[in-house]
C-alpha cells in the first residue's frame, strides 16, 4: 500500500482550479494527500456549462487512466445543469443539506452504474458545493470585508439572514458571487476571490461550512 493518496480534482472552471492548486493542495499535502486540479473539458473551451454528460466523460476517462488514484468532483450547485442526476428531486427540497445529499447520492449511483468495471464505487468522491465556492468566503466576515471592499455590516446582515455560509441561496441575482459583485465593484471571482480565500484559510472555512468540511474529511481519510 502507498504511503500517500493521489487525487484528481475535476472542477468546473479556473476559480475552482486555482482554489485547489493554491489552497487545498498545499493543505492536504501535509496529510500525504496529493491533489491534481483539472478543469472539466468541452469542445473548444473549458469551464462553466456544467452538464452531467460532459462531466461523466471526464470522470470515466480519469478513472480508466490509473487504477490507483481517486477522482473527486468539485462543482457548484448554482451552475449545474438540469440534466444532472437528482437535480429535479433536489430542487423540491428546502434544506441545503438535503439538496446536497440527494445530488451526491444520485451522482455516485450514476457513475457506479456507468463504470462498474473500474472500481468507481470506491474511487469516486463527488462534492457539490452549496451553493457556490464564494459562499466559503463568508466564513470570515471581517476578512471578506477587508479584502473585497464590501461593507462589513452588509456581509453580517447576509449571514444573519441565512445562518451559515452554505445556506446563501442560488438565485441568479442573490447567489454568493452575485451578492459580492453588488457590494463591491472590486470583486472578481478568480483574482479577488482567491486572494480572499487565501487570507481566510481552509481551517476557518471548515469550521463554518459543514458540507465543505465533510468533503475535506473524506479526502483526509483516504487509505494510504
KOLTOR-643420 format. One record per residue: residue number from 1; residue in three letters; chain; x, y, z of N, C-alpha, C in turn. Coordinates in pm, 1 decimal, always signed. Layout:
REM residues N
 seq type mol      npx      npy      npz     capx     capy     capz      cpx      cpy      cpz
 NUM  Ala   A        X        Y        Z        X        Y        Z        X        Y        Z
...
END
This chain:
REM residues 224
 seq type mol      npx      npy      npz     capx     capy     capz      cpx      cpy      cpz
   1  Unk   A    +84.1   -120.7     +0.0     +0.0     +0.0     +0.0    +87.2   +125.0     +0.0
   2  Unk   A    +45.0   +227.2    -74.8   +120.0   +352.6    -81.1   +120.1   +423.6    +53.5
   3  Unk   A   +219.4   +509.2    +73.3   +223.8   +592.1   +192.9   +152.7   +725.2   +169.7
   4  Unk   A    +89.5   +739.1    +54.3    +19.6   +862.8    +21.4    -99.0   +829.2    -68.5
   5  Unk   A   -186.8   +926.8    -86.9   -302.3   +911.9   -175.6   -294.8  +1018.7   -284.1
   6  Unk   A   -323.9   +979.0   -407.5   -326.2  +1071.9   -520.0   -470.3  +1091.7   -564.8
   7  Unk   A   -509.2  +1217.6   -582.3   -647.6  +1250.2   -616.0   -651.4  +1348.6   -732.8
   8  Unk   A   -727.9  +1314.0   -836.8   -757.7  +1407.5   -945.1   -882.4  +1485.0   -904.4
   9  Unk   A   -873.9  +1617.8   -905.0   -988.4  +1702.3   -869.7  -1044.6  +1763.3   -997.0
  10  Unk   A  -1160.5  +1714.5  -1040.3  -1226.3  +1766.9  -1159.6  -1315.8  +1883.6  -1119.3
  11  Unk   A  -1282.8  +2002.3  -1168.2  -1358.2  +2122.0  -1129.8  -1416.7  +2189.4  -1252.5
  12  Unk   A  -1510.5  +2279.9  -1229.4  -1585.0  +2337.5  -1341.0  -1516.8  +2454.7  -1409.6
  13  Unk   A  -1423.0  +2520.6  -1342.6  -1363.2  +2638.4  -1403.8  -1235.8  +2683.4  -1335.8
  14  Unk   A  -1178.3  +2795.8  -1380.8  -1049.1  +2842.9  -1330.3  -1050.3  +2883.9  -1183.5
  15  Unk   A  -1163.4  +2934.9  -1132.5  -1168.1  +2973.6   -990.8  -1149.5  +2851.3   -902.1
  16  Unk   A  -1225.0  +2745.4   -931.4  -1212.4  +2622.1   -852.4  -1074.1  +2559.4   -869.8
  17  Unk   A  -1021.5  +2564.4   -990.9   -888.6  +2508.8  -1016.4   -782.0  +2580.8   -933.3
  18  Unk   A   -788.5  +2713.3   -930.1   -692.1  +2790.4   -851.3   -710.9  +2766.1   -701.5
  19  Unk   A   -834.9  +2753.3   -659.5   -863.0  +2725.2   -518.7   -796.0  +2595.1   -476.6
  20  Unk   A   -807.8  +2494.0   -560.3   -744.5  +2365.1   -529.3   -592.9  +2378.7   -532.5
  21  Unk   A   -540.9  +2441.4   -637.1   -395.8  +2450.0   -655.4   -327.9  +2531.5   -545.9
  22  Unk   A   -386.9  +2646.1   -510.9   -319.4  +2738.6   -420.0   -352.7  +2717.1   -272.8
  23  Unk   A   -471.2  +2661.1   -244.8   -511.8  +2644.9   -104.7   -522.8  +2498.4    -62.6
  24  Unk   A   -607.9  +2425.5   -134.8   -642.5  +2291.0    -90.0   -528.1  +2192.1   -107.2
  25  Unk   A   -456.2  +2200.5   -218.2   -345.9  +2106.4   -241.4   -235.6  +2120.2   -136.2
  26  Unk   A   -187.0  +2241.0   -107.6    -85.2  +2252.8     -1.7   -136.3  +2208.0   +135.2
  27  Unk   A   -263.6  +2236.8   +162.9   -322.0  +2198.9   +292.0   -325.8  +2047.0   +308.8
  28  Unk   A   -372.8  +1975.8   +205.7   -384.9  +1830.2   +216.2   -252.8  +1757.4   +195.0
  29  Unk   A   -157.3  +1825.0   +130.6    -25.0  +1763.5   +113.9    +40.0  +1735.3   +249.0
  30  Unk   A     +5.5  +1816.5   +348.3    +57.3  +1792.8   +483.2     +6.3  +1660.2   +540.8
  31  Unk   A   -107.4  +1613.2   +487.5   -166.3  +1486.7   +531.7   -130.5  +1372.5   +436.3
  32  Unk   A    -37.4  +1398.7   +343.9     +5.2  +1299.8   +244.3   -107.1  +1265.0   +147.2
  33  Unk   A   -190.9  +1363.0   +118.4   -293.2  +1350.7    +14.6   -258.1  +1454.7    -92.1
  34  Unk   A   -226.5  +1407.9   -211.6   -175.9  +1496.6   -316.1   -281.8  +1516.9   -425.3
  35  Unk   A   -318.4  +1641.8   -446.5   -425.9  +1677.0   -538.7   -371.6  +1730.8   -670.7
  36  Unk   A   -436.8  +1691.3   -779.6   -408.6  +1747.5   -911.3   -537.8  +1806.4   -966.6
  37  Unk   A   -547.9  +1940.2   -976.2   -671.3  +2000.5  -1027.3   -678.1  +1997.0  -1179.2
  38  Unk   A   -792.9  +1958.7  -1231.5   -815.3  +1951.6  -1375.9   -952.7  +2011.2  -1405.1
  39  Unk   A   -959.1  +2103.9  -1500.6  -1087.6  +2163.1  -1538.3  -1162.0  +2068.2  -1631.3
  40  Unk   A  -1290.5  +2051.2  -1606.4  -1373.2  +1969.4  -1694.5  -1366.3  +2023.2  -1837.0
  41  Unk   A  -1354.2  +1932.1  -1931.5  -1336.6  +1972.2  -2070.3  -1469.0  +1975.2  -2146.2
  42  Unk   A  -1469.6  +2057.9  -2251.8  -1574.5  +2050.2  -2352.9  -1514.6  +2102.9  -2482.5
  43  Unk   A  -1570.8  +2067.1  -2596.4  -1509.2  +2105.3  -2724.0  -1486.0  +2254.7  -2735.9
  44  Unk   A  -1359.6  +2291.1  -2758.3  -1325.9  +2429.8  -2785.9  -1299.9  +2518.8  -2667.2
  45  Unk   A  -1340.7  +2476.5  -2545.8  -1320.1  +2561.6  -2428.9  -1330.1  +2478.6  -2301.6
  46  Unk   A  -1298.3  +2545.4  -2188.8  -1309.3  +2480.4  -2058.7  -1383.0  +2572.5  -1963.4
  47  Unk   A  -1442.0  +2511.0  -1859.7  -1509.2  +2588.3  -1756.2  -1655.0  +2615.3  -1788.3
  48  Unk   A  -1735.7  +2635.6  -1681.4  -1876.8  +2667.7  -1697.3  -1958.8  +2555.6  -1758.3
  49  Unk   A  -2090.0  +2582.0  -1779.8  -2177.9  +2489.1  -1850.3  -2163.8  +2347.0  -1795.9
  50  Unk   A  -2201.4  +2328.3  -1670.1  -2172.4  +2201.4  -1602.8  -2283.7  +2100.1  -1628.9
  51  Unk   A  -2271.5  +2029.5  -1739.5  -2365.7  +1924.5  -1775.1  -2311.5  +1789.9  -1729.6
  52  Unk   A  -2403.4  +1700.8  -1690.9  -2359.5  +1569.6  -1645.2  -2293.8  +1490.7  -1757.8
  53  Unk   A  -2347.7  +1502.2  -1879.0  -2289.3  +1429.2  -1991.7  -2143.4  +1467.5  -2012.2
  54  Unk   A  -2115.1  +1594.8  -1992.2  -1977.3  +1642.6  -2004.1  -1891.1  +1592.1  -1889.5
  55  Unk   A  -1945.2  +1598.7  -1768.4  -1867.5  +1558.5  -1650.9  -1838.1  +1409.5  -1650.3
  56  Unk   A  -1937.5  +1325.8  -1684.4  -1916.2  +1182.1  -1672.3  -1812.7  +1131.9  -1772.4
  57  Unk   A  -1799.5  +1199.1  -1887.1  -1694.7  +1161.4  -1981.9  -1556.9  +1179.8  -1919.8
  58  Unk   A  -1535.9  +1293.1  -1853.6  -1406.9  +1319.5  -1790.4  -1383.8  +1227.7  -1671.1
  59  Unk   A  -1488.9  +1205.4  -1593.0  -1475.8  +1115.3  -1477.6  -1433.0   +977.0  -1524.4
  60  Unk   A  -1500.5   +926.1  -1626.2  -1465.6   +793.6  -1678.8  -1324.7   +788.8  -1733.6
  61  Unk   A  -1285.4   +892.9  -1806.2  -1150.1   +896.9  -1863.0  -1043.0   +888.2  -1754.9
  62  Unk   A  -1060.9   +962.3  -1647.4   -959.9   +962.4  -1541.4   -966.2   +835.6  -1455.3
  63  Unk   A  -1083.2   +779.7  -1440.2  -1092.5   +651.3  -1368.5  -1017.8   +541.6  -1443.5
  64  Unk   A  -1021.2   +547.8  -1575.0   -957.8   +444.2  -1656.8   -806.8   +461.2  -1667.6
  65  Unk   A   -756.6   +583.4  -1653.4   -615.5   +609.7  -1677.9   -524.0   +541.5  -1577.1
  66  Unk   A   -555.0   +558.4  -1449.7   -472.5   +498.1  -1345.0   -562.8   +438.6  -1238.8
  67  Unk   A   -546.4   +310.2  -1212.1   -637.2   +240.3  -1121.6   -604.5   +262.7   -973.6
  68  Unk   A   -493.8   +332.6   -945.8   -456.0   +354.0   -805.3   -475.9   +499.5   -761.1
  69  Unk   A   -554.0   +575.3   -838.7   -585.1   +713.0   -799.2   -733.6   +725.5   -766.9
  70  Unk   A   -766.0   +830.8   -691.1   -905.6   +864.8   -664.2   -943.9   +982.9   -752.9
  71  Unk   A  -1072.7   +991.8   -782.1  -1127.3  +1104.0   -858.1  -1231.0  +1172.9   -770.4
  72  Unk   A  -1217.4  +1303.6   -754.2  -1320.9  +1379.2   -683.6  -1372.6  +1489.4   -775.2
  73  Unk   A  -1499.6  +1520.9   -758.7  -1565.3  +1621.4   -840.8  -1593.0  +1744.4   -754.5
  74  Unk   A  -1559.2  +1862.1   -806.0  -1576.3  +1987.1   -732.0  -1651.1  +2086.3   -821.1
  75  Unk   A  -1785.6  +2087.5   -808.7  -1867.5  +2178.0   -889.2  -1968.4  +2250.0   -800.3
  76  Unk   A  -2012.3  +2365.6   -845.6  -2111.3  +2444.3   -772.2  -2252.8  +2401.6   -809.8
  77  Unk   A  -2337.9  +2387.9   -711.7  -2478.8  +2358.3   -736.9  -2543.2  +2469.0   -820.8
  78  Unk   A  -2504.2  +2592.2   -796.9  -2562.2  +2707.3   -866.3  -2549.0  +2695.7  -1017.5
  79  Unk   A  -2435.6  +2647.0  -1066.3  -2411.4  +2643.2  -1209.7  -2439.6  +2509.8  -1275.8
  80  Unk   A  -2496.2  +2416.2  -1202.0  -2514.1  +2281.6  -1253.2  -2633.7  +2275.8  -1347.5
  81  Unk   A  -2626.5  +2188.0  -1446.9  -2732.4  +2180.0  -1546.8  -2843.6  +2086.2  -1501.2
  82  Unk   A  -2962.5  +2107.8  -1557.3  -3079.5  +2029.5  -1516.0  -3073.1  +1883.1  -1559.5
  83  Unk   A  -2975.2  +1846.4  -1644.1  -2961.9  +1705.3  -1684.1  -2894.1  +1621.6  -1576.3
  84  Unk   A  -2851.4  +1685.0  -1468.5  -2773.5  +1614.5  -1364.6  -2862.7  +1518.3  -1285.4
  85  Unk   A  -2812.2  +1396.7  -1257.9  -2890.1  +1301.7  -1177.8  -2927.0  +1360.0  -1041.4
  86  Unk   A  -3054.4  +1352.4  -1006.5  -3100.5  +1402.0   -877.7  -3137.1  +1548.4   -875.4
  87  Unk   A  -3112.5  +1620.3   -985.7  -3134.4  +1765.1   -986.4  -3281.1  +1800.4   -960.3
  88  Unk   A  -3371.2  +1736.2  -1032.4  -3513.9  +1767.8  -1017.6  -3561.8  +1740.4   -875.8
  89  Unk   A  -3518.2  +1626.7   -821.0  -3558.0  +1593.0   -684.3  -3499.6  +1692.2   -584.1
  90  Unk   A  -3375.6  +1732.0   -606.3  -3310.4  +1825.0   -512.8  -3381.0  +1960.6   -510.8
  91  Unk   A  -3433.9  +2003.3   -623.8  -3499.3  +2133.2   -633.3  -3628.7  +2138.9   -551.1
  92  Unk   A  -3681.2  +2023.6   -516.3  -3804.4  +2017.4   -437.5  -3777.0  +2034.7   -288.0
  93  Unk   A  -3650.0  +2026.8   -250.5  -3612.0  +2033.0   -109.2  -3592.6  +2177.1    -64.3
  94  Unk   A  -3610.3  +2199.2    +63.8  -3585.5  +2332.5   +120.1  -3451.8  +2339.5   +193.7
  95  Unk   A  -3409.4  +2229.8   +253.3  -3283.3  +2227.4   +327.7  -3164.6  +2205.5   +234.1
  96  Unk   A  -3065.1  +2291.9   +244.3  -2948.1  +2279.3   +157.6  -2873.5  +2148.7   +180.1
  97  Unk   A  -2875.1  +2098.9   +303.8  -2806.1  +1973.3   +332.2  -2872.8  +1856.0   +261.8
  98  Unk   A  -3005.4  +1861.0   +255.3  -3079.8  +1755.7   +186.6  -3056.3  +1763.4    +35.9
  99  Unk   A  -3050.2  +1884.6    -18.4  -3019.4  +1901.6   -160.4  -2883.2  +1839.0   -193.2
 100  Unk   A  -2785.0  +1870.7   -111.4  -2650.6  +1818.2   -133.8  -2648.7  +1666.1   -123.4
 101  Unk   A  -2718.4  +1612.4    -24.0  -2723.1  +1467.8     -4.3  -2782.4  +1397.2   -125.9
 102  Unk   A  -2890.9  +1450.9   -178.6  -2956.7  +1391.4   -295.7  -2864.8  +1396.9   -417.5
 103  Unk   A  -2802.5  +1512.0   -440.7  -2714.4  +1527.0   -556.3  -2594.9  +1431.4   -549.2
 104  Unk   A  -2535.7  +1420.4   -432.3  -2419.6  +1333.0   -416.6  -2459.2  +1186.1   -431.7
 105  Unk   A  -2571.6  +1149.9   -372.7  -2618.5  +1011.5   -382.3  -2646.9   +972.6   -527.7
 106  Unk   A  -2721.2  +1055.0   -599.4  -2757.3  +1022.7   -737.4  -2636.0  +1027.6   -830.3
 107  Unk   A  -2545.9  +1120.7   -805.9  -2424.0  +1127.9   -886.1  -2340.1  +1002.4   -867.4
 108  Unk   A  -2324.2   +961.7   -742.6  -2247.6   +841.2   -712.0  -2308.8   +718.4   -778.7
 109  Unk   A  -2439.3   +703.4   -766.8  -2508.0   +588.0   -825.2  -2495.0   +586.5   -977.3
 110  Unk   A  -2505.9   +703.3  -1039.4  -2496.2   +710.4  -1185.7  -2356.4   +673.0  -1234.2
 111  Unk   A  -2253.6   +723.8  -1167.0  -2115.8   +692.9  -1207.0  -2084.2   +545.4  -1181.9
 112  Unk   A  -2130.6   +491.7  -1071.7  -2108.8   +349.0  -1044.3  -2173.8   +262.0  -1150.6
 113  Unk   A  -2291.7   +302.2  -1195.8  -2361.7   +225.4  -1299.4  -2292.0   +236.4  -1435.2
 114  Unk   A  -2234.9   +352.7  -1463.2  -2167.8   +374.0  -1591.6  -2032.3   +304.4  -1599.4
 115  Unk   A  -1963.6   +294.8  -1484.6  -1827.5   +240.1  -1484.3  -1812.3   +131.3  -1377.8
 116  Unk   A  -1883.6    +20.9  -1392.8  -1881.9    -82.0  -1288.7  -1752.4   -163.8  -1283.9
 117  Unk   A  -1675.4   -160.7  -1392.6  -1558.7   -249.6  -1401.4  -1426.8   -183.2  -1363.4
 118  Unk   A  -1431.3    -58.3  -1321.2  -1304.6     +9.8  -1286.5  -1308.3    +64.7  -1144.1
 119  Unk   A  -1382.6     -2.7  -1060.1  -1382.9    +27.1   -916.9  -1427.3   +169.4   -885.7
 120  Unk   A  -1525.2   +219.2   -962.5  -1572.9   +356.1   -940.2  -1633.1   +372.6   -801.2
 121  Unk   A  -1695.2   +266.3   -750.0  -1764.4   +276.1   -621.1  -1672.0   +318.2   -508.2
 122  Unk   A  -1546.4   +277.7   -514.4  -1453.5   +311.5   -406.0  -1354.1   +420.7   -443.4
 123  Unk   A  -1357.0   +465.9   -569.0  -1255.8   +562.3   -613.6  -1313.3   +697.8   -651.7
 124  Unk   A  -1444.3   +712.1   -654.1  -1506.4   +837.2   -696.5  -1573.8   +905.4   -578.8
 125  Unk   A  -1538.5  +1035.0   -556.2  -1589.8  +1111.8   -441.9  -1648.2  +1243.5   -493.7
 126  Unk   A  -1779.9  +1250.7   -514.0  -1837.9  +1376.0   -563.0  -1858.4  +1478.3   -451.5
 127  Unk   A  -1838.4  +1604.9   -486.4  -1868.5  +1715.0   -395.4  -1942.2  +1822.4   -473.4
 128  Unk   A  -2064.7  +1851.7   -432.5  -2145.6  +1956.7   -493.8  -2151.1  +2073.1   -395.4
 129  Unk   A  -2081.0  +2180.9   -427.0  -2069.5  +2293.7   -335.3  -2202.2  +2369.0   -325.7
 130  Unk   A  -2247.0  +2391.1   -203.9  -2369.6  +2466.9   -179.7  -2335.1  +2610.7   -140.8
 131  Unk   A  -2378.2  +2710.3   -214.4  -2435.0  +2692.9   -347.3  -2330.8  +2732.0   -452.4
 132  Unk   A  -2226.4  +2796.6   -404.9  -2112.5  +2837.7   -486.2  -1987.8  +2834.2   -399.0
 133  Unk   A  -1873.2  +2827.2   -463.7  -1746.9  +2834.6   -390.6  -1737.3  +2966.2   -313.3
 134  Unk   A  -1798.4  +3073.1   -365.8  -1791.9  +3204.0   -299.5  -1860.2  +3204.8   -163.5
 135  Unk   A  -1948.1  +3108.8   -138.3  -2010.9  +3100.2     -5.7  -1906.2  +3078.0   +102.9
 136  Unk   A  -1798.7  +3007.2    +68.9  -1693.8  +2978.7   +166.3  -1629.9  +3106.8   +220.2
 137  Unk   A  -1630.4  +3212.6   +140.3  -1564.8  +3336.5   +178.9  -1639.4  +3407.3   +292.8
 138  Unk   A  -1766.3  +3371.9   +311.2  -1844.6  +3430.0   +420.0  -1810.2  +3365.4   +554.5
 139  Unk   A  -1713.9  +3272.8   +554.7  -1669.5  +3209.1   +678.9  -1603.2  +3307.8   +773.6
 140  Unk   A  -1548.0  +3413.9   +718.2  -1480.9  +3516.9   +798.9  -1527.6  +3653.7   +749.2
 141  Unk   A  -1635.9  +3707.5   +804.0  -1692.8  +3834.2   +755.3  -1593.5  +3950.3   +756.0
 142  Unk   A  -1515.2  +3962.6   +861.0  -1420.4  +4074.5   +870.5  -1315.5  +4066.9   +760.6
 143  Unk   A  -1262.5  +3948.7   +739.2  -1161.6  +3930.0   +634.4  -1222.0  +3953.3   +496.5
 144  Unk   A  -1341.7  +3902.8   +476.1  -1409.8  +3921.6   +348.2  -1432.2  +4070.5   +320.0
 145  Unk   A  -1476.2  +4143.4   +419.9  -1499.5  +4286.6   +403.2  -1369.2  +4360.2   +371.1
 146  Unk   A  -1265.7  +4328.3   +445.1  -1137.1  +4395.7   +426.5  -1078.6  +4370.6   +287.5
 147  Unk   A  -1082.7  +4244.3   +243.3  -1018.0  +4207.1   +117.1  -1102.0  +4241.1     -6.1
 148  Unk   A  -1233.3  +4246.8     +9.3  -1320.5  +4272.5   -105.6  -1360.7  +4418.1   -119.3
 149  Unk   A  -1357.8  +4489.8     -7.2  -1406.7  +4627.1     -7.9  -1556.5  +4636.6    +15.4
 150  Unk   A  -1620.5  +4522.1    +41.6  -1763.9  +4521.7    +70.9  -1787.2  +4566.9   +214.5
 151  Unk   A  -1898.1  +4636.0   +242.2  -1926.0  +4681.3   +379.6  -1943.5  +4562.4   +474.5
 152  Unk   A  -1875.4  +4565.7   +586.4  -1885.1  +4457.6   +684.3  -2028.9  +4439.7   +731.7
 153  Unk   A  -2099.7  +4550.4   +753.5  -2237.0  +4541.5   +801.9  -2325.9  +4464.5   +705.0
 154  Unk   A  -2306.5  +4484.6   +576.2  -2386.5  +4414.9   +474.8  -2357.0  +4264.8   +475.6
 155  Unk   A  -2230.1  +4230.8   +491.4  -2191.4  +4089.4   +496.7  -2251.4  +4022.7   +620.1
 156  Unk   A  -2244.9  +4092.4   +731.0  -2301.5  +4038.0   +855.1  -2453.1  +4022.3   +845.0
 157  Unk   A  -2518.3  +4112.9   +775.9  -2663.5  +4103.4   +757.4  -2700.5  +3981.4   +672.8
 158  Unk   A  -2620.6  +3953.4   +571.6  -2644.5  +3834.6   +487.8  -2630.8  +3707.7   +571.0
 159  Unk   A  -2526.6  +3701.9   +651.8  -2506.2  +3584.6   +736.7  -2615.7  +3570.4   +841.4
 160  Unk   A  -2660.4  +3681.5   +894.5  -2768.8  +3678.7   +993.6  -2897.5  +3625.3   +930.8
 161  Unk   A  -2920.0  +3660.1   +805.0  -3040.4  +3615.1   +734.3  -3038.2  +3463.8   +710.6
 162  Unk   A  -2922.6  +3410.2   +673.9  -2915.0  +3268.6   +635.0  -2863.2  +3177.1   +745.5
 163  Unk   A  -2786.3  +3229.9   +838.0  -2739.1  +3149.6   +949.8  -2601.1  +3090.8   +932.0
 164  Unk   A  -2567.6  +3047.5   +809.8  -2433.8  +2994.6   +782.9  -2403.6  +3010.0   +633.6
 165  Unk   A  -2276.5  +3014.6   +595.7  -2239.1  +3044.2   +457.3  -2302.1  +2952.1   +353.3
 166  Unk   A  -2307.7  +2822.6   +380.2  -2355.6  +2728.0   +279.4  -2506.3  +2735.2   +254.7
 167  Unk   A  -2577.4  +2816.4   +331.5  -2720.8  +2834.8   +309.2  -2751.0  +2952.3   +216.4
 168  Unk   A  -2650.7  +3034.8   +186.1  -2673.1  +3151.0    +99.8  -2716.2  +3101.6    -38.1
 169  Unk   A  -2827.0  +3150.8    -88.8  -2903.1  +3081.0   -193.1  -2842.7  +3086.6   -333.8
 170  Unk   A  -2913.9  +3018.3   -427.3  -2861.8  +3002.0   -563.1  -2943.7  +3075.7   -668.4
 171  Unk   A  -3009.8  +3183.4   -626.4  -3087.6  +3263.6   -721.6  -2992.1  +3345.0   -809.3
 172  Unk   A  -3026.0  +3363.7   -937.1  -2936.2  +3435.1  -1028.5  -2894.7  +3575.4   -983.1
 173  Unk   A  -2976.6  +3639.8   -898.7  -2941.5  +3774.7   -852.8  -2890.4  +3777.6   -709.2
 174  Unk   A  -2896.2  +3664.0   -639.7  -2858.5  +3666.5   -497.4  -2769.7  +3549.9   -454.1
 175  Unk   A  -2711.2  +3479.6   -550.6  -2610.0  +3378.9   -517.1  -2490.2  +3449.5   -452.7
 176  Unk   A  -2406.5  +3377.8   -379.6  -2295.5  +3442.7   -309.0  -2210.4  +3535.8   -396.2
 177  Unk   A  -2171.6  +3489.4   -514.9  -2087.6  +3574.2   -600.6  -2163.4  +3698.0   -648.4
 178  Unk   A  -2292.4  +3683.1   -675.8  -2372.9  +3797.5   -721.2  -2385.6  +3902.4   -610.9
 179  Unk   A  -2400.1  +3856.5   -488.2  -2408.4  +3948.5   -374.7  -2277.4  +4027.5   -359.6
 180  Unk   A  -2165.4  +3956.9   -371.9  -2036.4  +4023.7   -356.2  -2010.3  +4122.9   -469.4
 181  Unk   A  -2053.5  +4088.2   -589.3  -2036.7  +4180.3   -702.1  -2118.6  +4307.7   -682.4
 182  Unk   A  -2234.9  +4295.0   -619.1  -2318.4  +4412.2   -591.9  -2260.0  +4497.9   -479.3
 183  Unk   A  -2197.5  +4431.8   -381.8  -2144.1  +4503.4   -265.7  -2009.7  +4570.0   -292.9
 184  Unk   A  -1937.6  +4520.5   -393.6  -1804.6  +4575.5   -420.9  -1773.4  +4569.6   -569.8
 185  Unk   A  -1737.8  +4682.5   -627.5  -1700.0  +4682.3   -769.4  -1557.9  +4631.3   -788.9
 186  Unk   A  -1489.0  +4600.0   -678.5  -1354.0  +4543.5   -686.8  -1354.7  +4391.7   -696.5
 187  Unk   A  -1467.9  +4330.2   -663.0  -1470.1  +4184.5   -653.7  -1466.0  +4118.0   -791.1
 188  Unk   A  -1371.6  +4026.5   -808.3  -1361.1  +3943.0   -927.4  -1349.4  +3797.5   -880.8
 189  Unk   A  -1426.6  +3709.7   -941.9  -1437.4  +3571.9   -893.5  -1301.1  +3502.5   -880.5
 190  Unk   A  -1215.5  +3516.9   -981.6  -1089.6  +3443.4   -979.1   -981.1  +3516.2   -901.4
 191  Unk   A   -954.0  +3640.8   -936.3   -842.9  +3712.0   -872.2   -875.0  +3750.3   -728.2
 192  Unk   A   -977.7  +3833.3   -710.2  -1013.3  +3876.4   -574.4  -1058.0  +3758.3   -489.4
 193  Unk   A  -1136.8  +3669.1   -549.2  -1190.3  +3556.1   -474.0  -1082.0  +3467.9   -414.4
 194  Unk   A   -981.2  +3436.1   -494.7   -873.8  +3350.0   -444.5   -789.6  +3422.5   -339.9
 195  Unk   A   -770.7  +3553.8   -354.8   -698.6  +3631.6   -253.4   -774.8  +3629.8   -120.7
 196  Unk   A   -906.1  +3640.3   -128.1   -989.8  +3634.0     -7.3   -979.2  +3496.0    +56.7
 197  Unk   A   -992.0  +3392.4    -26.1   -984.3  +3254.8    +25.4   -850.5  +3228.1    +93.0
 198  Unk   A   -743.1  +3278.2    +33.1   -609.5  +3259.2    +90.0   -598.2  +3326.8   +225.5
 199  Unk   A   -653.6  +3446.8   +235.8   -648.0  +3520.2   +362.6   -729.6  +3451.4   +471.9
 200  Unk   A   -841.7  +3393.0   +434.9   -927.7  +3324.7   +533.3   -867.4  +3191.6   +575.8
 201  Unk   A   -827.7  +3110.2   +478.1   -764.8  +2981.4   +507.5   -865.2  +2867.5   +518.4
 202  Unk   A   -818.5  +2748.2   +487.0   -903.5  +2628.1   +487.6   -959.2  +2596.6   +627.3
 203  Unk   A   -880.7  +2604.7   +735.8   -935.5  +2568.2   +867.5  -1059.7  +2648.1   +906.0
 204  Unk   A  -1058.5  +2779.1   +881.9  -1174.8  +2860.2   +918.3  -1295.5  +2825.6   +831.5
 205  Unk   A  -1272.0  +2795.9   +704.2  -1381.1  +2753.9   +616.1  -1441.4  +2621.6   +664.7
 206  Unk   A  -1358.1  +2532.6   +709.7  -1407.2  +2403.8   +759.5  -1494.1  +2422.4   +884.2
 207  Unk   A  -1454.2  +2514.4   +968.5  -1531.1  +2540.4  +1091.0  -1670.8  +2593.9  +1059.8
 208  Unk   A  -1680.6  +2679.6   +958.3  -1807.2  +2747.7   +929.0  -1895.8  +2674.3   +828.9
 209  Unk   A  -1838.8  +2578.8   +755.5  -1910.7  +2515.9   +643.3  -1907.2  +2362.9   +656.6
 210  Unk   A  -2007.5  +2303.7   +719.4  -2008.3  +2158.9   +745.9  -2000.0  +2071.6   +621.7
 211  Unk   A  -2066.8  +2109.3   +513.0  -2062.1  +2027.6   +391.8  -1921.9  +2027.1   +331.1
 212  Unk   A  -1860.2  +2143.3   +327.1  -1721.9  +2153.7   +280.1  -1630.0  +2072.9   +370.2
 213  Unk   A  -1650.4  +2083.6   +500.0  -1568.8  +2008.7   +595.4  -1582.4  +1857.2   +575.4
 214  Unk   A  -1703.1  +1811.0   +547.5  -1723.5  +1667.1   +524.1  -1642.9  +1617.4   +404.6
 215  Unk   A  -1638.9  +1698.7   +299.5  -1561.4  +1662.2   +180.6  -1411.7  +1652.7   +212.3
 216  Unk   A  -1360.7  +1753.5   +280.7  -1217.9  +1752.9   +316.2  -1185.6  +1634.0   +407.0
 217  Unk   A  -1275.7  +1603.4   +498.6  -1255.6  +1489.4   +588.1  -1246.5  +1358.9   +509.1
 218  Unk   A  -1331.7  +1343.8   +408.5  -1325.7  +1224.7   +322.9  -1189.3  +1213.2   +255.5
 219  Unk   A  -1139.8  +1324.6   +203.7  -1011.4  +1322.8   +135.4   -896.7  +1294.3   +232.7
 220  Unk   A   -906.1  +1350.7   +351.7   -802.8  +1326.5   +453.7   -794.1  +1179.3   +492.1
 221  Unk   A   -909.4  +1112.4   +489.9   -917.7   +975.4   +539.2   -905.0   +869.4   +431.9
 222  Unk   A   -862.2   +909.0   +311.0   -841.2   +808.4   +207.2   -732.3   +710.4   +250.4
 223  Unk   A   -747.1   +582.0   +216.8   -647.4   +483.3   +257.2   -512.8   +509.4   +190.5
 224  Unk   A   -408.0   +484.2   +264.7   -271.8   +501.4   +214.8   -209.1   +363.0   +191.9
END
